[in-house]
């Protein structure tokens, strides 16, 4: 699906997405990544099953107020102990399939919220 939304301040928005990719600006990404208004960073896990407490270190360093976790074509929740890491830090965690996650992230960034999209992609 393609989005046409753009921001004058140059904040990163997800312009397109599919089952195995997202496009941030003109950059097409086919491996898991973290997207914030100001950065796009590679992220090692490829699936919810790959997530560990260490997987979240890079997310927490970005100091988000909310994280949108894109889990692929279907919504899959991480283990409760992993979700609790967000609660103890008072960071909102929303788990969604990729389309809903991309749309939600864009809305949050457009509202100038400190949001991070944590996008799990199978990679190549």
JOZI-V59039 format. One line per field, one symbol per residue. ss: DSSP state (a for helix, b for strand, c for the rest). phi: phi as a letter, one per 40 degrees, with the letter a starting at -180 (. if undefined). psi: psi as a letter, one per 40 degrees, with the letter a starting at -180 (. if undefined). A space follows every 10 residues. Layout:
# JOZI-V59039
ss=???
phi=???
psi=???
This chain:
# JOZI-V59039
ss=cbcccccccc cccbbbbbcc bbbbccbbbc ccbbbbcccb bbcccccaaa ccaaaaaaaa accccbbbbb ccccccccca aaaaaaaacc cbbbbbcaaa aaaaaaaaaa ccccbbbbbc cccc
phi=.bbbcabccg ccbccaaacb abbbgcccbb bdabbbcbab bcbccbadcc cbdcccdccc ccfccabbcc bgcbcbccdd ccccdccccf bcbbbacdcc ccccddcccc cgccbbcbbc bcgb
psi=ihiehihdee ihihdiiadf iihhbehhhe iiihhideih hihdieidde hidddedddd defidihhhh fadihhhiid ddddddddef hihhhiiddd dddddddddd efigihhhhh ida.
